[in-house]
Amino acid sequence: MKASVVANKDYTISKIDDRVYGAFLEHLGRAIYEGIYEPDHPTADKDGMRGDVADLVKKLDVPFVRYPGGNFVSAYNWEDGIGPRENRPTRLDLAWHTSESNAVGIHEFADWCATVNTEMMLAVNLGSRGVDEARNFLEYVNHPGGSYWSDLRIKNGRKEPWNVKLWCLGNEMDGPWQVGHKDADEYGKLAANTARAMRMFDKNLELIVCGSSNADMPSYPDWERIVLEHTYEHVDHISLHMYFANRDDNTPNFLGLAEKLDTYIETVAATIRQVKSKKRSKKDVTISFDEWNVWYHSNKKDREILDGNGGWPHAPGLLEDMYNFEDVLMVGLILNTFIRRSDVVKIACIAQLVNVIAPIMTEKGGPAWAQTIYYPYYFASVYGRGTALQLVTTSPTYETPHSAETKFVDVSGVHNEDEGVLTFFLVNRNPSETVETSVSLQGFNGVEVIDHQVMTHPNLKAINTSAKQNEVAPRKGEGAKLANGNLSVSLPPYSYQMVRVRLG
């Protein structure tokens, strides 16, 4: 079986915003406690943050991390997480039926972000609270001093403001599961008023309004239209969320979900254009895809706690999907889609970063390790910076519920002009055949293949564990060749690859 790709230097999509490789941490399960924070761990620093986890995060070169939620934020009082720890209250978290100690708050999280070389993206509570909470939180975080909230920050040990630029106006407010759920009109008006107030403080903030929680919501895409009609001139991005599940154990259909993702993005992009035209606006609103990942492995296990039968435990194991090799392919496809949609998707967050549906897992008092999906995320984040190419891919296809013509070979290409490198990320969705793939480099002077990474495994369900941390891991590829302006590479059945070409 054969496939061909044309990569022309003059045909590009957009400069990729580095923030498309962002991540997310919520006060949920063991994401914070026993995830990034475990004071008794052998690798813990003076602030109680796990050094082994920090090392794994640093390697990913994460541009920012969204915090503190998620569903959690919709009933969160940010003031509970400041001041001396011994004075902080324990609260019941209605979203995940657990208790929250508030041992980690904005100061601890900000210090951790500095340790792992990332920035903060903060969310305000528009569920149980509103404009006042948002403006006070913003003042606490970003004002230099001389006001009540900024002086309280200084008193609590942080003299300089953090100057956080990215702010989420609530979370998934279209969802009836959300504390303070609102309809599109209610939320749109509240979000617009909150945005106005925040911009009175700083007109240069980047504000993100809630879009649909998933593409199956009955209110989608009217929700986006109504909310944007209220907020278009006051916000910069609209958020989308999507999780991917293989509940029927049908790998071809599971991998075809990337086509549903692409349609979701295009539908919301079209809605943005519609509202822009209706308002005769000159500004552009783009997409913040600030929750995405595979999520289904842990669903049955989580039910007892989420249904309340376990009481109100603190930091129980929740949403701890153990990812397999099949999920590597799905995550590779998702990232390829974001690269190809880089003209409209400017921000994205893998959900989440540690323990909770995450690329990094930990054991209490024990090791931290990379899950299978860590690797495609790592390759895209580290090597997917630059300009997305408008590739023309010709590939045999198969039919899924999401598309009558789902290509077996899925490819994205990135031109890093500063480094003089072309990088291709390739996924073969064919279950049984190797696809010989030829990439025509038009207008590029390809000199040599400088890196070739391959991920395959005979068992789609293979996972990494604390005892076998490298069961599913990339290996150095062989056989990628460059000759006469053509890159040729063999794609084994069900495989993920990255090929990098140095340009002359």
KAZI-V876349 format. One record per backbone hydrogen bond with DSSP energy under -0.5 kcal/mol. CO is the residue of the C=O (numbers start at 1). NH is the residue of the N-H. E is the energy in kcal/mol with one decimal. If there is no record, write none. Layout:
co:CO nh:NH e:E
co:CO nh:NH e:E
//
This chain:
co:1 nh:436 e:-2.8
co:3 nh:438 e:-2.0
co:4 nh:394 e:-3.3
co:5 nh:7 e:-0.5
co:5 nh:440 e:-3.3
co:6 nh:8 e:-0.6
co:6 nh:392 e:-1.7
co:7 nh:442 e:-2.6
co:8 nh:11 e:-1.7
co:10 nh:12 e:-0.8
co:11 nh:390 e:-2.4
co:14 nh:388 e:-2.8
co:17 nh:20 e:-2.4
co:18 nh:21 e:-1.7
co:19 nh:22 e:-1.2
co:19 nh:348 e:-1.9
co:22 nh:350 e:-2.1
co:23 nh:66 e:-2.7
co:24 nh:352 e:-0.5
co:24 nh:353 e:-1.4
co:26 nh:28 e:-2.3
co:28 nh:31 e:-2.1
co:31 nh:36 e:-1.1
co:32 nh:34 e:-0.6
co:32 nh:35 e:-0.6
co:32 nh:37 e:-2.9
co:36 nh:38 e:-0.5
co:36 nh:50 e:-2.3
co:37 nh:34 e:-3.3
co:38 nh:41 e:-2.3
co:41 nh:44 e:-1.9
co:43 nh:51 e:-0.7
co:45 nh:48 e:-2.1
co:48 nh:38 e:-2.7
co:49 nh:45 e:-2.1
co:50 nh:54 e:-1.8
co:51 nh:55 e:-2.2
co:52 nh:56 e:-1.5
co:53 nh:57 e:-2.3
co:54 nh:58 e:-2.6
co:55 nh:59 e:-1.5
co:56 nh:60 e:-0.7
co:57 nh:60 e:-1.0
co:57 nh:61 e:-0.5
co:57 nh:62 e:-0.6
co:58 nh:61 e:-1.5
co:63 nh:119 e:-1.2
co:64 nh:23 e:-2.0
co:65 nh:121 e:-2.2
co:66 nh:25 e:-2.7
co:67 nh:123 e:-1.6
co:68 nh:27 e:-1.8
co:70 nh:73 e:-1.6
co:71 nh:74 e:-1.2
co:72 nh:75 e:-1.3
co:73 nh:76 e:-1.4
co:74 nh:128 e:-1.6
co:76 nh:78 e:-0.7
co:77 nh:80 e:-2.0
co:78 nh:81 e:-1.5
co:79 nh:82 e:-1.3
co:84 nh:87 e:-1.7
co:85 nh:88 e:-1.6
co:89 nh:91 e:-0.5
co:91 nh:93 e:-0.5
co:91 nh:100 e:-3.3
co:92 nh:94 e:-0.8
co:93 nh:97 e:-0.8
co:93 nh:98 e:-1.4
co:98 nh:93 e:-3.4
co:99 nh:101 e:-0.5
co:99 nh:315 e:-0.6
co:100 nh:91 e:-2.3
co:105 nh:109 e:-2.7
co:106 nh:110 e:-2.4
co:107 nh:111 e:-2.2
co:108 nh:112 e:-2.2
co:109 nh:113 e:-2.5
co:110 nh:114 e:-1.8
co:111 nh:115 e:-1.8
co:112 nh:116 e:-2.0
co:113 nh:118 e:-2.7
co:114 nh:117 e:-0.8
co:119 nh:65 e:-2.2
co:120 nh:166 e:-0.6
co:121 nh:67 e:-2.3
co:122 nh:168 e:-2.8
co:124 nh:126 e:-0.8
co:124 nh:170 e:-0.7
co:130 nh:134 e:-2.0
co:131 nh:135 e:-2.7
co:132 nh:136 e:-2.3
co:133 nh:137 e:-2.4
co:134 nh:138 e:-2.4
co:135 nh:139 e:-2.1
co:136 nh:140 e:-2.5
co:137 nh:141 e:-2.3
co:138 nh:142 e:-2.8
co:139 nh:143 e:-1.9
co:141 nh:162 e:-2.6
co:141 nh:163 e:-0.8
co:147 nh:151 e:-2.7
co:148 nh:152 e:-1.6
co:149 nh:153 e:-1.8
co:150 nh:154 e:-2.0
co:151 nh:155 e:-2.4
co:152 nh:156 e:-1.8
co:153 nh:158 e:-2.0
co:154 nh:157 e:-1.7
co:157 nh:159 e:-0.6
co:165 nh:206 e:-2.8
co:166 nh:122 e:-1.9
co:167 nh:208 e:-2.4
co:168 nh:124 e:-2.5
co:168 nh:170 e:-1.7
co:169 nh:210 e:-0.5
co:172 nh:175 e:-2.0
co:173 nh:182 e:-1.6
co:175 nh:178 e:-2.0
co:178 nh:181 e:-1.8
co:183 nh:187 e:-2.9
co:184 nh:188 e:-2.6
co:185 nh:189 e:-2.2
co:186 nh:190 e:-2.1
co:187 nh:191 e:-3.4
co:188 nh:192 e:-2.1
co:189 nh:193 e:-2.3
co:190 nh:194 e:-2.6
co:191 nh:195 e:-2.7
co:192 nh:196 e:-2.4
co:193 nh:197 e:-2.1
co:194 nh:198 e:-2.5
co:195 nh:199 e:-2.5
co:196 nh:200 e:-1.4
co:197 nh:201 e:-0.9
co:198 nh:201 e:-0.6
co:198 nh:202 e:-2.1
co:202 nh:205 e:-1.3
co:205 nh:207 e:-0.6
co:206 nh:167 e:-2.3
co:207 nh:209 e:-0.5
co:207 nh:236 e:-2.6
co:207 nh:237 e:-1.9
co:208 nh:169 e:-3.2
co:209 nh:239 e:-3.0
co:212 nh:241 e:-1.1
co:214 nh:217 e:-1.3
co:217 nh:220 e:-1.6
co:219 nh:223 e:-2.6
co:221 nh:225 e:-1.8
co:222 nh:226 e:-2.9
co:223 nh:227 e:-2.7
co:224 nh:228 e:-2.5
co:225 nh:229 e:-2.0
co:226 nh:230 e:-1.2
co:227 nh:231 e:-1.8
co:228 nh:232 e:-2.8
co:231 nh:234 e:-2.8
co:231 nh:235 e:-1.0
co:232 nh:235 e:-0.6
co:236 nh:286 e:-2.3
co:237 nh:209 e:-2.6
co:238 nh:288 e:-2.4
co:239 nh:211 e:-0.8
co:240 nh:291 e:-0.9
co:242 nh:293 e:-1.0
co:244 nh:295 e:-2.1
co:246 nh:249 e:-1.1
co:249 nh:251 e:-0.6
co:250 nh:254 e:-2.5
co:251 nh:255 e:-2.8
co:252 nh:256 e:-1.1
co:254 nh:257 e:-1.6
co:255 nh:258 e:-1.1
co:256 nh:259 e:-1.9
co:256 nh:260 e:-0.7
co:257 nh:261 e:-2.2
co:258 nh:262 e:-2.0
co:259 nh:263 e:-2.0
co:260 nh:264 e:-2.4
co:261 nh:265 e:-2.4
co:262 nh:266 e:-2.3
co:263 nh:267 e:-2.7
co:264 nh:268 e:-2.1
co:265 nh:269 e:-2.6
co:266 nh:270 e:-2.4
co:267 nh:271 e:-1.9
co:268 nh:272 e:-2.6
co:269 nh:273 e:-2.1
co:270 nh:274 e:-2.2
co:271 nh:275 e:-2.4
co:272 nh:276 e:-2.6
co:273 nh:277 e:-2.4
co:274 nh:278 e:-2.5
co:275 nh:279 e:-2.4
co:276 nh:280 e:-0.6
co:276 nh:281 e:-2.3
co:277 nh:280 e:-0.7
co:286 nh:238 e:-2.2
co:287 nh:289 e:-0.6
co:287 nh:346 e:-1.8
co:287 nh:347 e:-1.5
co:288 nh:240 e:-1.8
co:288 nh:290 e:-1.9
co:289 nh:349 e:-2.2
co:291 nh:242 e:-1.9
co:292 nh:351 e:-2.6
co:293 nh:244 e:-1.9
co:296 nh:299 e:-1.2
co:298 nh:302 e:-1.9
co:299 nh:303 e:-0.7
co:300 nh:303 e:-0.9
co:302 nh:306 e:-2.4
co:303 nh:307 e:-2.5
co:304 nh:309 e:-1.8
co:304 nh:310 e:-0.8
co:305 nh:308 e:-1.4
co:308 nh:311 e:-1.4
co:313 nh:99 e:-2.1
co:313 nh:315 e:-0.6
co:316 nh:318 e:-0.8
co:319 nh:321 e:-1.6
co:319 nh:357 e:-3.3
co:321 nh:323 e:-0.8
co:323 nh:464 e:-0.6
co:324 nh:328 e:-0.8
co:325 nh:328 e:-1.0
co:325 nh:329 e:-1.1
co:326 nh:330 e:-1.5
co:327 nh:331 e:-2.7
co:328 nh:332 e:-2.3
co:329 nh:333 e:-2.1
co:330 nh:334 e:-2.3
co:331 nh:335 e:-2.4
co:332 nh:336 e:-2.1
co:333 nh:337 e:-2.1
co:334 nh:338 e:-2.1
co:335 nh:339 e:-2.2
co:336 nh:340 e:-2.4
co:337 nh:341 e:-1.4
co:339 nh:342 e:-1.4
co:341 nh:344 e:-2.0
co:341 nh:345 e:-3.1
co:344 nh:287 e:-3.3
co:344 nh:346 e:-0.9
co:347 nh:289 e:-3.0
co:348 nh:22 e:-1.4
co:349 nh:292 e:-1.0
co:350 nh:24 e:-1.0
co:350 nh:352 e:-0.6
co:352 nh:359 e:-0.7
co:353 nh:360 e:-0.9
co:354 nh:356 e:-2.8
co:355 nh:357 e:-0.8
co:359 nh:371 e:-3.4
co:360 nh:355 e:-3.2
co:361 nh:369 e:-2.4
co:363 nh:366 e:-2.0
co:367 nh:363 e:-1.9
co:369 nh:361 e:-2.4
co:371 nh:374 e:-1.5
co:372 nh:375 e:-1.1
co:373 nh:377 e:-1.4
co:374 nh:378 e:-2.6
co:375 nh:379 e:-2.9
co:376 nh:380 e:-2.1
co:377 nh:381 e:-2.6
co:378 nh:382 e:-2.7
co:379 nh:383 e:-2.4
co:380 nh:384 e:-2.0
co:386 nh:16 e:-3.1
co:387 nh:415 e:-2.9
co:388 nh:13 e:-3.2
co:388 nh:14 e:-0.7
co:389 nh:391 e:-1.6
co:391 nh:393 e:-0.6
co:392 nh:6 e:-2.0
co:392 nh:394 e:-0.5
co:393 nh:395 e:-0.6
co:394 nh:4 e:-2.5
co:396 nh:408 e:-2.6
co:398 nh:406 e:-3.2
co:400 nh:403 e:-0.7
co:403 nh:400 e:-2.7
co:405 nh:407 e:-0.6
co:406 nh:398 e:-2.0
co:408 nh:410 e:-0.6
co:408 nh:429 e:-3.4
co:410 nh:427 e:-2.4
co:412 nh:425 e:-2.3
co:413 nh:389 e:-2.6
co:414 nh:416 e:-0.7
co:414 nh:423 e:-2.6
co:415 nh:387 e:-2.3
co:415 nh:417 e:-1.0
co:416 nh:420 e:-1.4
co:416 nh:421 e:-1.9
co:420 nh:503 e:-3.0
co:421 nh:416 e:-2.8
co:422 nh:501 e:-3.1
co:423 nh:414 e:-2.6
co:424 nh:426 e:-0.5
co:424 nh:499 e:-2.4
co:425 nh:412 e:-1.9
co:426 nh:497 e:-2.7
co:427 nh:410 e:-2.5
co:427 nh:429 e:-0.6
co:428 nh:495 e:-1.0
co:430 nh:494 e:-2.0
co:434 nh:436 e:-0.6
co:435 nh:437 e:-0.7
co:435 nh:491 e:-2.1
co:436 nh:3 e:-2.3
co:437 nh:489 e:-2.5
co:438 nh:5 e:-2.9
co:438 nh:440 e:-0.6
co:439 nh:441 e:-0.6
co:439 nh:487 e:-3.0
co:440 nh:7 e:-2.9
co:440 nh:442 e:-1.0
co:441 nh:443 e:-0.6
co:442 nh:9 e:-2.8
co:444 nh:446 e:-1.1
co:445 nh:504 e:-3.1
co:448 nh:450 e:-0.6
co:448 nh:502 e:-2.8
co:451 nh:500 e:-2.9
co:452 nh:477 e:-3.7
co:453 nh:498 e:-2.3
co:454 nh:475 e:-2.3
co:455 nh:496 e:-2.1
co:458 nh:460 e:-0.6
co:459 nh:462 e:-1.9
co:460 nh:326 e:-2.4
co:462 nh:325 e:-1.1
co:468 nh:465 e:-1.8
co:468 nh:471 e:-1.0
co:471 nh:473 e:-0.6
co:475 nh:454 e:-2.6
co:479 nh:481 e:-0.6
co:481 nh:488 e:-2.8
co:483 nh:486 e:-1.5
co:485 nh:441 e:-2.8
co:486 nh:483 e:-2.6
co:486 nh:488 e:-0.5
co:487 nh:439 e:-3.6
co:488 nh:481 e:-2.4
co:489 nh:437 e:-2.7
co:490 nh:492 e:-0.7
co:491 nh:435 e:-2.6
co:495 nh:428 e:-2.5
co:496 nh:455 e:-2.9
co:497 nh:426 e:-2.8
co:498 nh:453 e:-2.7
co:499 nh:424 e:-2.9
co:500 nh:450 e:-2.1
co:500 nh:451 e:-1.2
co:501 nh:422 e:-2.7
co:502 nh:447 e:-3.2
co:502 nh:448 e:-1.1
//
